[in-house]
Amino acid sequence: MLNSIAFAQTALLYLGYVLIFPGFLFCFVVGLLLTGIDRKVVARMQRRVGPPVLQPFYDFFKLCGKETIVPDAASRTVFLLAPLVGLASLVVLQLFIPVFKFSVFGSLGEVADLIVILYLLLIPAVAVMLGGASTGSPYAGVGLSREMVTVLAVELPLVLVLLSVARVVGRETGRALVFSLNTIVSFQTVSGSLITRVSMIPAALAMLMIIPGETGSHPFDAAEAETEICEGLLAEYSGAPLAVFKLSHAVKLLTMTSLFVALFLGGLGTPIAQLVAAVGLSGELAAAVTMLLQVLALVLLCIVLTVLTISFVHAVTARLRIEQLFKYYWTVVTALALISLVLAWYGY
Amino acid sequence: MFKKLIEESFGKSPWLFHINAGSCNGCDIELVSVLTPRFDAERLGFKLAGTPRHADIVVVTGPVTRQSLQRVLTAIEQVPEPRCIVTMGSCPQSGNVFRGSYAIAGPLSKYVPVDVDIAGCTPKPEAVIDGLVKAAEILREKRRAMK
């Protein structure tokens, strides 16, 4: 009897993780908020009033209320399931990213998170490609090839960045490579954020450049160029599936920025914990207050990173052609990540 | 709760799809000027959609020539319900200076129910925004009537 109660409690806790806190609800609210702030900041930089910050929420609910048209040529199952698979994998991905010291899988010890993250980051892109391609629209065809090139271009520097982070932490903890994000973050809470190290600065810069590419925003939005190929892969989508795709796009902002925070700014949770201790709180209350403050700090950092890497860049650049995008990622960004990897390997 | 939220959102996030049905390009330019920093229709949630599948409001400019009639009707059919049809300029309403021409199949209201007419040759951006806001209101009403 006692056993089953404990089991029910654990199950409820994990359900809460998936549906509420680092999972769906958190992703939904913060992701759409980040998109709204991005649109507002871009508008202000163009001297416009801009849409209200809550505009993405209106867009989402409006699309939910529209009719869903499935094209005759499309495979119904793939067309309707693709957006859900993409969103689900992003929500799962968010569970793997620790909020400073708090991690859903913390009790399981070391988990090979970085590699899982690489795979999970691919799934939304693949889902968009599958869903779009199943419609047979020529716009989707062009979008498909461009999306594939974008994914290829971004993947190489991203792997190198993750490798160099794994190497730095591995070196300090006496192992070759550490792939566990939990370990990487808890290492940073003890010995300071990774961005303060010389060897990690190029990697952090590379990661900042990867964020707009991975989320498909300006100037790397050749795959979903709305002015030339009608948002490419999304051209045939309407109603609720389109809303889910828009939501996944928003959640990806949160995922990428919070991944950056976990990789390079993971040490920032320590002063918050110290502050709470200094005020004189202790026990359960202190833990709760620390948690709350850390989540707020994470959201703030995500907003700052979004404005820095997406809004500013959006407001001052035009769209790159797909081969320019590919060249940029495989030369400039890859070179930065490589410099970091070499420096990390020799222990700077 | 969600029903109310969705209804409210319809008035706040109308996406436009623009069809040129043989227009002289004057209205087309004026429609784009509505989205520029000076008038900034995006503050009301308006956005120009690239494909009819994403649109809520169809803006038709031009006198609906015989050549374009079938294309206009096909494009309007692609827009998911609930949708609004807005004519911009005098041409799609009455034919304007092209009235009586053998090349003209308009006015548009002969073929599809038109929700808002924005008159003028070309209408001022203020008039266009006013018409579009009215269309957004009608859109919300249509959603309310749906279920």
Boltz contact constraints between the chains, C-beta under 6 A:
constraints:
  - contact:
      token1: [A, 46]
      token2: [B, 37]
      max_distance: 6.0
  - contact:
      token1: [A, 47]
      token2: [B, 37]
      max_distance: 6.0
  - contact:
      token1: [A, 48]
      token2: [B, 37]
      max_distance: 6.0
  - contact:
      token1: [A, 48]
      token2: [B, 40]
      max_distance: 6.0
  - contact:
      token1: [A, 49]
      token2: [B, 40]
      max_distance: 6.0
  - contact:
      token1: [A, 49]
      token2: [B, 43]
      max_distance: 6.0
  - contact:
      token1: [A, 51]
      token2: [B, 42]
      max_distance: 6.0
  - contact:
      token1: [A, 51]
      token2: [B, 43]
      max_distance: 6.0
  - contact:
      token1: [A, 51]
      token2: [B, 45]
      max_distance: 6.0
  - contact:
      token1: [A, 55]
      token2: [B, 45]
      max_distance: 6.0
  - contact:
      token1: [A, 58]
      token2: [B, 9]
      max_distance: 6.0
  - contact:
      token1: [A, 58]
      token2: [B, 12]
      max_distance: 6.0
  - contact:
      token1: [A, 58]
      token2: [B, 13]
      max_distance: 6.0
  - contact:
      token1: [A, 59]
      token2: [B, 13]
      max_distance: 6.0
  - contact:
      token1: [A, 61]
      token2: [B, 5]
      max_distance: 6.0
  - contact:
      token1: [A, 61]
      token2: [B, 6]
      max_distance: 6.0
  - contact:
      token1: [A, 61]
      token2: [B, 9]
      max_distance: 6.0
  - contact:
      token1: [A, 62]
      token2: [B, 9]
      max_distance: 6.0
  - contact:
      token1: [A, 62]
      token2: [B, 10]
      max_distance: 6.0
  - contact:
      token1: [A, 62]
      token2: [B, 13]
      max_distance: 6.0
  - contact:
      token1: [A, 64]
      token2: [B, 6]
      max_distance: 6.0
  - contact:
      token1: [A, 65]
      token2: [B, 6]
      max_distance: 6.0
  - contact:
      token1: [A, 65]
      token2: [B, 143]
      max_distance: 6.0
  - contact:
      token1: [A, 66]
      token2: [B, 80]
      max_distance: 6.0
  - contact:
      token1: [A, 67]
      token2: [B, 80]
      max_distance: 6.0
  - contact:
      token1: [A, 67]
      token2: [B, 81]
      max_distance: 6.0
  - contact:
      token1: [A, 69]
      token2: [B, 80]
      max_distance: 6.0
  - contact:
      token1: [A, 226]
      token2: [B, 50]
      max_distance: 6.0
  - contact:
      token1: [A, 230]
      token2: [B, 50]
      max_distance: 6.0
  - contact:
      token1: [A, 230]
      token2: [B, 51]
      max_distance: 6.0
  - contact:
      token1: [A, 231]
      token2: [B, 50]
      max_distance: 6.0
  - contact:
      token1: [A, 235]
      token2: [B, 51]
      max_distance: 6.0
  - contact:
      token1: [A, 236]
      token2: [B, 53]
      max_distance: 6.0
  - contact:
      token1: [A, 238]
      token2: [B, 53]
      max_distance: 6.0
  - contact:
      token1: [A, 238]
      token2: [B, 80]
      max_distance: 6.0
  - contact:
      token1: [A, 239]
      token2: [B, 80]
      max_distance: 6.0
